[in-house]
Amino acid sequence: MDTVLRDVRVIDGTAGPSYRADVGLVGDRIAEIRRAPGARLRARRIVEAHGLALAPGFIDMHSHSDLALLADPAHEAKAAQGVTLEVVGQDGLSYAPVDDRTLDAVRAQITGWNGDGQDIDFSWRSVGAYLDRLDRGVAVNAAYLVPQGTVRMLAVGWEDRPATADQLREMRRLVAEGLAQGAVGMSSGLTYAPGMYADAAELTGLCRVVAGYGGYWCPHHRSYGAGALAAYAEVIAIARRAGCALHLAHATMNFRLNEGRAPELLGLLDDALADGADLSLDTYPYTPGSTTLAALLPGWAAAGGPEALLARLRDEATAERIRRALEVEGSDGCHGVPVDWAAVEISGVARPGLAGYVGRTIARSARERGEEPWATARRLLIEDRLGPSLILHVGHEDNVRAIMRHRVHTAGSDGLLHGAKPHPRAYGTFPRYLGRYVRDLGVLSLEECVAHLTSRPAARLRLPDRGLVREGYLADLVLFDPATVADAATFEAPHRLPTGIPYVLIGGRFVMEDGRRTDVLAGRSVRRTPVG
């Protein structure tokens, strides 16, 4: 053997009982699992685990590391959590496929998610070329979803109208091309322009393409607030009509009107599953959400693109319409619920001169300046050119716990790594599941939780040799201490790394060793497994 992990407690990802064993690795594979008691495996290198838990590497089903993987070789935010694979291209907006015009628009629109990528060469334009760029070596493995909003931007532009027949054909071609080049499915952001302008028929047509390639559709649906259940029902119906597998992004029920309503969502999902739907979901183990400040605005205000939105914000009459949509009517960007500025905390800005807003709610900043909250939010959007990111305090703990127990649940951090005070889920999601929700609260058993983080997402991604501790499988592995594993990131100190995860391996190579990041760049693209 090249490496033996000696005397580990194997939690193999099946949700079955754990057992003690030596696990031997040769190259990038698990070569032998020898259960105790028995003769010891021998190897060039032996890691004495003394009963540490050994699990398959964790899979982050909803990640926004599209640029962070390229800009930050260490990528400790994910590697230190035991994440060995993350799925990017989320919420219908990412950086491939693009042309020069579209790339500039996307970079401007989601600066609040990922920064503007000043230090990245952006030499790719296609999905395949982006995946090839990852194959030069990154911290962890990554799979990609074709972003439906970016595709619509390419084919239709930023107009709030139905696509023509020719434009729909072009979108279908772009989605097919991305899938043929290795994307695992398609994402949508149906509260983000311009993807939100697609109607059900358009989305059904694109999902049929995804189904033909054996991929899955991952929608951020039209509301997590008012009308949330109807929004879930819409995407389930679209996927069923298209014959497409469905994975619900950050599936929760937010805002005051949805407190305690998780059982209604789970009943909807159970009915669909009983009727034969191919359905899964992901969540993060926190109550607040996170996005950009501009995302809260009504969809009509974003028509035409970022510069058109800025022009509307500068115009007094149009800005008043936007304010009314936000504060009185409940905009589609704010999920049909009138905005509560006391729940909107700025987590990052693009311009250093605006750093004083970070860590404060819009309501607090407005009080400090003696003005109305909309005046503060409007000025911040204009001066930072739509750059602010935010944390939205609108979730409910009972909903979070109920949904994570579901049999098709997986984990997704939805972590934004940009900003001075990002949501701590970017640094804490996976150890928080294992520490707070397994050990401290007993919401899940350890074996069951590991399956949520490993084999379930691997099955959704159709990966034949990941997600289990099994002979012949890839040696993407994490060693952790169930007694001490914990998230350390907080809303006040969101960049703290977790504890209790001393070793992480990708392809048999140590990317975390004795709790420290090595210089190994073992991550590569993980491309769609062809049908059959």
C-alpha positions in Angstrom: 0.0 0.0 0.0 1.0 3.6 -0.5 -0.9 4.7 2.6 -2.7 3.0 5.4 -5.2 4.7 7.6 -4.9 2.5 10.7 -7.6 1.8 13.2 -10.3 4.1 11.8 -14.0 4.0 12.6 -15.4 3.6 9.1 -18.6 5.4 8.5 -19.0 4.3 5.0 -21.8 6.5 3.6 -24.5 3.8 3.5 -26.1 4.9 6.8 -25.3 1.5 8.1 -23.4 0.8 11.3 -19.8 1.9 11.6 -16.9 -0.5 12.1 -13.2 -0.5 13.0 -10.7 -1.3 10.2 -7.4 -0.5 8.5 -8.0 1.2 5.1 -5.2 0.9 2.5 -4.8 3.2 -0.4 -2.9 2.6 -3.7 -2.6 5.6 -6.0 -5.9 7.4 -6.0 -8.0 4.4 -5.0 -9.1 2.5 -1.9 -7.3 -0.8 -2.4 -8.3 -2.8 0.7 -10.4 -2.5 3.8 -9.3 -4.9 6.5 -11.7 -5.1 9.4 -10.5 -5.5 13.0 -9.5 -7.8 14.5 -7.1 -9.1 11.9 -3.6 -8.8 10.5 -2.6 -5.2 10.0 -2.1 -3.7 6.6 1.4 -2.5 5.8 2.3 0.6 3.7 5.0 3.1 2.9 3.1 5.6 5.1 0.9 4.8 8.1 -1.5 7.3 9.7 -2.4 6.1 13.2 -6.0 7.2 13.5 -6.7 5.9 17.0 -10.4 5.5 16.3 -11.0 8.7 14.3 -14.0 8.5 12.1 -13.3 7.9 8.4 -16.0 9.0 5.9 -16.1 9.6 2.2 -15.2 13.2 1.3 -18.1 15.6 1.7 -20.0 16.9 -1.3 -21.2 20.5 -1.3 -24.2 20.4 -3.6 -24.6 24.2 -3.8 -21.4 26.2 -4.0 -20.4 29.6 -5.2 -16.7 28.9 -5.5 -16.7 29.4 -9.3 -14.0 32.0 -9.1 -12.6 31.2 -5.6 -11.3 27.9 -6.9 -9.1 29.8 -9.4 -8.2 32.9 -7.3 -7.4 31.1 -4.0 -5.2 28.0 -4.4 -5.5 27.1 -0.7 -9.3 27.4 -0.6 -9.3 26.5 3.1 -12.9 27.5 3.5 -13.9 24.2 1.9 -10.9 22.0 2.2 -10.8 22.4 6.0 -14.5 21.3 6.2 -13.7 18.0 4.6 -15.3 19.0 1.3 -13.7 17.1 -1.6 -16.2 18.0 -4.3 -18.4 21.1 -4.8 -21.0 21.9 -7.4 -20.7 25.3 -9.0 -22.6 27.2 -11.7 -25.5 27.7 -9.3 -28.7 29.9 -9.3 -28.7 30.4 -13.1 -25.7 32.7 -13.1 -22.1 31.9 -13.8 -19.2 32.5 -16.2 -19.8 29.9 -19.0 -21.0 29.7 -21.6 -20.4 33.4 -22.4 -19.3 35.8 -25.0 -17.3 39.0 -24.2 -20.5 41.1 -23.7 -22.2 38.5 -21.5 -19.1 37.9 -19.4 -18.9 41.6 -18.6 -22.6 41.7 -17.6 -22.4 38.5 -15.5 -19.3 39.8 -13.7 -21.1 43.0 -12.9 -24.3 41.3 -11.8 -22.8 38.8 -9.3 -19.8 40.9 -8.0 -21.6 40.6 -4.7 -21.4 36.8 -4.8 -17.9 36.3 -6.1 -16.1 39.6 -6.4 -15.1 40.9 -9.8 -12.3 38.4 -10.5 -9.7 41.1 -11.2 -6.9 38.6 -10.8 -8.4 35.9 -13.1 -7.6 35.8 -16.8 -11.1 34.7 -17.9 -9.5 33.0 -20.9 -12.5 30.5 -21.4 -15.8 31.1 -23.0 -17.4 27.6 -23.1 -18.3 25.2 -20.3 -15.6 22.8 -21.6 -12.9 25.4 -21.5 -13.9 26.4 -17.9 -13.6 22.8 -16.8 -10.3 22.5 -18.6 -9.1 25.4 -16.6 -10.0 23.6 -13.4 -8.1 20.6 -14.6 -4.8 22.5 -14.3 -5.2 21.8 -10.6 -7.4 23.4 -7.9 -7.9 22.7 -4.2 -11.0 20.5 -4.4 -12.9 18.8 -7.1 -15.7 20.7 -8.9 -18.7 19.8 -11.0 -20.6 22.4 -13.1 -24.2 23.3 -13.8 -25.1 25.1 -17.0 -26.5 28.4 -15.8 -29.9 29.0 -17.4 -29.9 32.8 -16.7 -26.5 33.2 -18.4 -27.8 31.1 -21.4 -30.9 33.4 -21.7 -28.6 36.4 -21.5 -26.7 35.0 -24.5 -29.7 34.1 -26.6 -32.3 36.7 -25.6 -30.5 39.4 -23.7 -31.9 41.2 -20.7 -35.4 41.7 -22.1 -38.4 40.8 -19.9 -40.4 38.9 -22.5 -40.9 35.4 -23.9 -38.2 33.9 -26.0 -38.9 33.6 -29.7 -38.8 30.1 -31.3 -35.3 30.8 -32.7 -34.1 32.0 -29.4 -35.5 28.9 -27.6 -33.7 26.7 -30.2 -30.4 28.6 -29.5 -30.9 28.2 -25.7 -31.5 24.5 -26.2 -28.3 24.3 -28.3 -26.3 26.1 -25.6 -27.5 23.9 -22.9 -26.9 20.7 -24.9 -23.4 21.9 -25.7 -22.6 22.5 -22.1 -23.9 19.1 -21.1 -21.9 17.4 -23.9 -18.8 19.2 -22.6 -19.3 17.7 -19.1 -21.8 19.8 -17.1 -23.9 17.6 -14.7 -27.1 19.5 -15.2 -28.6 23.0 -15.4 -29.3 25.6 -12.7 -31.9 28.4 -12.6 -32.3 31.5 -10.5 -36.0 32.3 -10.8 -35.7 35.4 -8.6 -32.7 36.7 -10.5 -32.8 38.5 -13.9 -32.7 37.5 -16.7 -33.4 33.9 -15.8 -36.6 34.9 -13.9 -38.1 36.1 -17.2 -38.5 32.5 -18.5 -41.9 31.1 -18.3 -42.8 27.5 -17.5 -42.9 26.4 -21.2 -39.4 27.8 -21.8 -38.0 26.0 -18.8 -39.7 22.8 -19.7 -38.1 22.9 -23.1 -34.7 23.4 -21.6 -35.3 20.6 -19.0 -36.1 18.2 -21.8 -32.6 18.8 -23.1 -31.1 18.2 -19.7 -33.1 14.9 -19.3 -31.8 13.7 -22.6 -28.2 13.9 -21.3 -29.0 12.3 -18.0 -28.5 15.5 -16.0 -30.6 17.2 -13.4 -32.3 20.6 -13.0 -31.4 22.6 -9.9 -33.7 25.6 -9.6 -33.7 28.4 -7.1 -37.4 28.8 -7.5 -39.6 31.9 -7.7 -40.3 32.4 -4.0 -39.1 31.2 -0.6 -41.6 33.6 1.0 -45.1 34.4 -0.1 -46.4 31.7 -2.4 -43.4 29.4 -1.6 -45.4 26.2 -1.8 -46.8 27.3 -5.2 -43.3 28.0 -6.4 -42.1 24.5 -5.3 -45.1 23.0 -7.0 -44.3 24.9 -10.2 -40.8 23.5 -10.5 -41.9 19.9 -9.6 -44.5 20.1 -12.4 -42.0 21.4 -14.9 -39.5 18.7 -14.1 -42.3 16.0 -14.3 -43.5 17.3 -17.7 -39.9 17.3 -19.0 -39.0 13.9 -17.6 -36.1 15.5 -15.8 -34.5 14.8 -12.5 -35.0 17.7 -10.0 -32.8 18.9 -7.2 -34.2 21.7 -5.1 -31.6 24.4 -4.2 -31.4 25.5 -0.6 -34.9 24.1 0.0 -36.5 26.0 2.9 -39.5 28.1 4.0 -38.5 31.6 5.0 -40.0 34.8 6.3 -42.6 35.1 9.1 -45.5 33.8 7.1 -43.8 30.5 6.7 -42.8 29.8 10.3 -43.6 26.2 11.1 -44.7 25.3 7.6 -41.9 22.8 6.7 -44.3 19.9 7.1 -46.5 21.3 4.3 -43.4 21.4 2.0 -42.4 17.9 3.0 -45.9 16.7 2.3 -45.7 18.1 -1.2 -42.4 16.4 -1.8 -43.6 13.1 -0.4 -46.6 13.1 -2.7 -44.3 13.8 -5.7 -41.9 11.0 -4.7 -44.8 8.6 -4.2 -45.9 9.4 -7.7 -42.5 8.6 -9.1 -40.7 11.9 -9.2 -36.9 11.8 -9.3 -36.3 14.4 -6.6 -33.7 15.6 -4.1 -32.8 18.8 -2.3 -30.1 20.5 -0.3 -30.0 22.9 2.7 -27.5 24.7 4.9 -27.8 24.4 8.7 -28.5 28.0 9.5 -31.6 30.2 9.6 -30.4 33.4 7.7 -29.9 33.5 4.0 -27.4 35.5 1.8 -27.4 37.1 -1.6 -26.9 40.6 -3.1 -28.7 43.7 -2.2 -29.7 44.3 -5.8 -31.3 40.8 -5.9 -34.1 42.2 -3.6 -35.3 44.7 -6.2 -38.3 44.0 -8.5 -37.5 42.0 -11.6 -38.7 44.7 -14.0 -36.1 47.1 -12.6 -33.3 44.8 -13.8 -34.5 44.5 -17.4 -31.8 45.7 -19.8 -28.9 44.7 -17.5 -26.8 46.3 -14.7 -26.4 49.7 -16.4 -30.1 50.0 -17.0 -30.8 49.1 -13.4 -28.3 51.8 -12.2 -30.0 54.3 -14.5 -33.4 53.5 -12.9 -32.0 53.9 -9.4 -30.7 57.3 -10.3 -34.0 58.5 -11.7 -36.2 59.9 -8.8 -39.5 58.7 -10.2 -38.4 55.2 -11.1 -36.5 54.9 -7.8 -39.8 55.7 -6.0 -41.6 52.9 -7.9 -38.8 50.5 -6.8 -39.1 51.6 -3.2 -42.9 51.0 -3.3 -42.4 47.6 -4.8 -39.9 46.7 -2.0 -41.5 48.3 1.0 -45.2 48.1 0.3 -46.0 45.5 -2.3 -43.3 42.9 -1.7 -41.2 42.6 -4.8 -40.6 39.3 -6.6 -36.9 39.8 -5.7 -37.8 39.8 -2.1 -40.0 36.8 -2.5 -43.3 38.7 -2.4 -42.8 39.9 1.1 -42.4 43.7 2.0 -38.8 44.2 3.0 -37.8 44.5 6.6 -34.7 46.6 6.5 -33.8 45.5 10.1 -33.3 42.0 8.7 -31.0 43.1 5.9 -27.4 43.1 7.0 -24.6 44.2 4.6 -21.9 41.5 4.5 -19.6 42.9 1.8 -19.0 45.8 -0.5 -16.8 46.3 -3.6 -15.5 49.8 -2.8 -13.3 50.0 0.3 -14.7 53.5 1.1 -18.1 51.9 1.9 -16.8 49.4 4.4 -18.6 51.3 7.2 -21.8 49.7 6.1 -20.5 46.1 6.6 -21.8 44.3 9.6 -24.7 46.7 10.0 -28.3 46.4 8.9 -29.8 48.9 6.5 -32.1 50.1 9.3 -29.2 50.7 11.6 -27.1 52.5 9.0 -30.1 54.7 8.1 -30.7 55.6 11.8 -27.0 56.6 12.1 -27.3 58.9 9.1 -30.7 60.3 10.0 -32.4 59.1 6.9 -35.0 56.6 5.6 -33.8 53.1 5.0 -34.5 53.2 1.3 -32.3 56.3 0.9 -29.4 54.3 2.5 -30.0 51.2 0.4 -30.4 53.2 -2.8 -27.2 55.3 -2.3 -25.3 52.1 -1.4 -26.4 50.3 -4.6 -25.5 53.3 -6.8 -22.1 54.1 -5.2 -21.0 50.5 -5.1 -22.4 49.8 -8.6 -24.6 46.9 -7.4 -21.7 45.4 -5.4 -23.1 45.0 -1.9 -23.8 41.5 -0.6 -26.1 40.8 2.3 -27.2 38.4 5.0 -31.0 38.2 5.3 -32.3 37.2 8.7 -35.6 35.5 7.7 -35.3 31.8 8.5 -36.8 29.5 11.2 -35.0 26.8 13.2 -37.9 24.4 13.3 -38.1 24.5 9.5 -34.3 23.9 9.2 -34.4 20.8 11.4 -37.5 19.3 9.9 -36.2 19.5 6.3 -32.7 18.1 7.1 -34.4 14.9 8.4 -35.9 14.2 5.0 -34.9 11.0 3.1 -33.8 12.9 0.0 -31.9 15.7 1.8 -28.3 16.6 1.0 -26.1 19.4 2.2 -25.2 22.6 0.3 -23.4 25.5 1.8 -24.6 28.2 -0.6 -21.5 29.9 0.7 -20.4 33.3 -0.6 -16.7 33.7 -0.1 -16.7 37.4 -1.1 -17.0 40.3 1.4 -15.5 41.3 4.7 -18.3 39.5 6.8 -19.8 36.7 4.6 -22.3 34.3 5.9 -20.5 31.8 8.1 -22.0 28.9 6.2 -19.2 29.2 3.7 -16.7 28.1 6.4 -19.0 26.0 8.7 -21.8 24.1 7.0 -20.4 20.5 7.2 -18.8 20.5 10.7 -22.0 22.3 11.9 -24.1 19.3 10.7 -21.8 16.9 12.4 -21.3 18.9 15.6 -24.4 20.8 16.4 -27.1 18.7 14.7 -25.6 15.2 15.3 -23.6 15.3 18.5 -25.3 18.2 20.4 -28.9 18.1 19.3 -29.4 14.5 18.1 -31.4 15.6 15.0 -29.6 13.0 12.9 -27.5 10.0 13.8 -23.8 10.2 12.8 -24.1 7.4 10.2 -27.3 9.0 8.7 -25.8 12.4 8.5 -22.7 11.2 6.8 -24.9 9.6 4.1 -26.6 12.9 3.6 -23.2 14.5 3.0 -21.7 11.8 0.8 -23.5 9.0 -0.9 -26.8 10.8 -1.5 -25.2 13.7 -3.4 -22.9 11.2 -5.3 -26.0 9.3 -6.4 -27.7 12.5 -7.6 -24.5 13.4 -9.5 -24.4 9.8 -10.9 -20.8 9.2 -9.8 -20.1 5.5 -9.9 -16.9 5.6 -7.7 -17.5 8.3 -5.1 -19.6 8.8 -2.0 -18.7 5.5 -0.2 -15.8 4.0 1.7 -15.5 1.0 -0.5 -12.7 -1.0 -2.2 -12.1 0.3 -5.7 -13.6 3.7 -5.0 -11.7 6.9 -5.3 -9.8 7.8 -2.1 -11.6 11.1 -1.5 -11.8 10.8 2.3 -12.1 12.8 5.5 -10.9 11.8 9.0 -12.7 13.6 11.8 -13.2 13.3 15.5 -17.0 13.0 16.3 -16.4 14.2 19.8 -14.8 17.5 18.9 -15.8 18.4 15.3 -17.4 21.8 15.3 -17.9 24.9 13.2 -16.0 27.9 14.5 -17.2 30.5 12.0 -19.7 33.0 13.4 -21.5 36.1 12.0 -18.9 38.3 13.8 -15.9 36.2 12.8 -17.0 34.3 9.7 -13.6 33.2 8.4 -12.7 30.9 11.3 -11.8 27.4 10.3 -13.5 24.4 11.9 -12.0 22.1 14.5 -11.9 18.3 14.7 -11.1 17.6 11.1 -7.3 16.7 11.0 -7.1 14.9 7.6 -8.7 15.3 4.2 -7.6 13.4 1.2 -8.4 13.8 -2.5 -7.4 11.1 -4.8 -5.2 9.6 -2.1 -3.3 12.9 -1.6 -3.4 14.8 1.6 -4.9 18.3 1.2 -5.3 18.7 5.0 -2.8 17.2 7.3 -2.7 17.5 11.1 -5.3 20.2 10.7 -3.2 22.3 8.3 -3.6 22.9 4.6 -0.9 21.4 2.5 0.2 22.8 -0.9 -1.4 19.9 -2.8 -3.8 20.9 -5.6 -5.5 17.5 -6.1 -8.9 18.9 -7.3 -10.0 18.5 -10.9 -13.3 18.9 -12.8 -15.8 16.1 -12.3 -17.7 15.7 -15.6 -21.1 14.2 -16.3 -21.2 10.5 -16.6 -22.5 9.7 -20.1 -25.9 7.9 -20.1 -25.4 4.2 -20.0 
